[in-house]
Amino acid sequence: MNMRRATVTIPDDLEKELELWLSSQTAPPSLAKVMQSALRRFLAEEKLEALEYRPPRGAFSVSPAARSSGHTDVSVEHDAHLADRD
């Protein structure tokens, strides 16, 4: 596998944070592994953003309907019922 070399400039504050994190690791990864992981995560997030992915704002919860609500198709037409919620 061919690998491309790159020179990266890291600001002092980011370098300090990185050094602190590396020093807290039992088996610290190499700087190259950290950079590769960060780049992979960045590219994955960019792909999700291109798909207009929005992370959830909170836990999803459904309020159960009252007994005899008159809705008999909720299990089949759940999207329509959820869209009608205010």
C-alpha positions in Angstrom: 0.0 0.0 0.0 1.4 3.4 -1.0 1.1 6.1 1.5 1.4 9.8 0.9 3.5 11.9 3.2 2.2 15.3 4.4 3.5 18.0 6.6 0.9 19.3 9.0 1.2 22.5 11.0 -0.5 22.3 14.4 -1.2 25.4 16.5 0.4 25.5 20.0 -2.9 25.1 21.9 -3.9 22.0 19.8 -0.4 20.5 20.3 -0.8 20.9 24.1 -4.1 19.2 24.0 -2.7 16.4 21.9 0.3 15.9 24.1 -1.9 15.8 27.2 -4.2 13.2 25.6 -1.3 11.1 24.4 0.3 11.2 27.9 -2.9 9.9 29.4 -3.0 6.8 27.1 -1.6 3.5 28.4 -0.3 2.7 24.9 -0.3 6.0 23.0 -0.8 5.7 19.2 1.7 7.3 16.8 1.0 10.8 15.6 0.4 9.3 12.1 -2.3 7.0 13.5 -4.0 9.9 15.3 -4.0 12.0 12.1 -5.3 9.2 10.0 -8.1 8.5 12.4 -9.0 12.2 12.6 -9.0 12.5 8.8 -11.2 9.4 8.4 -13.7 10.8 10.9 -13.7 14.2 9.2 -14.4 12.6 5.8 -17.1 10.3 7.2 -18.8 13.4 8.8 -18.5 15.3 5.4 -20.2 12.4 3.6 -23.1 12.5 6.2 -23.4 16.2 5.8 -23.5 15.9 2.0 -26.5 13.5 2.6 -28.1 16.2 4.8 -27.8 14.0 7.8 -28.8 15.7 11.0 -28.0 14.0 14.3 -31.0 13.5 16.6 -31.8 16.4 19.0 -32.8 14.0 21.7 -34.2 10.6 22.6 -37.1 9.5 20.4 -40.2 8.9 22.4 -43.7 7.9 21.4 -46.7 8.7 23.5 -49.1 5.8 23.5 -52.6 6.5 22.1 -55.5 6.5 24.6 -57.6 3.4 24.6 -60.2 3.4 21.9 -58.5 6.3 20.1 -60.2 5.3 16.9 -56.9 4.8 15.0 -56.7 1.3 13.8 -53.9 1.7 11.2 -51.1 3.2 13.3 -48.8 0.2 13.0 -49.0 0.4 9.2 -49.3 4.2 8.7 -47.0 5.3 11.5 -45.2 7.9 9.4 -48.4 9.7 8.6 -49.5 9.7 12.2 -46.2 11.0 13.4 -46.2 13.7 10.7 -49.5 14.9 12.0 -48.1 15.5 15.5 -47.6 19.1 16.6 
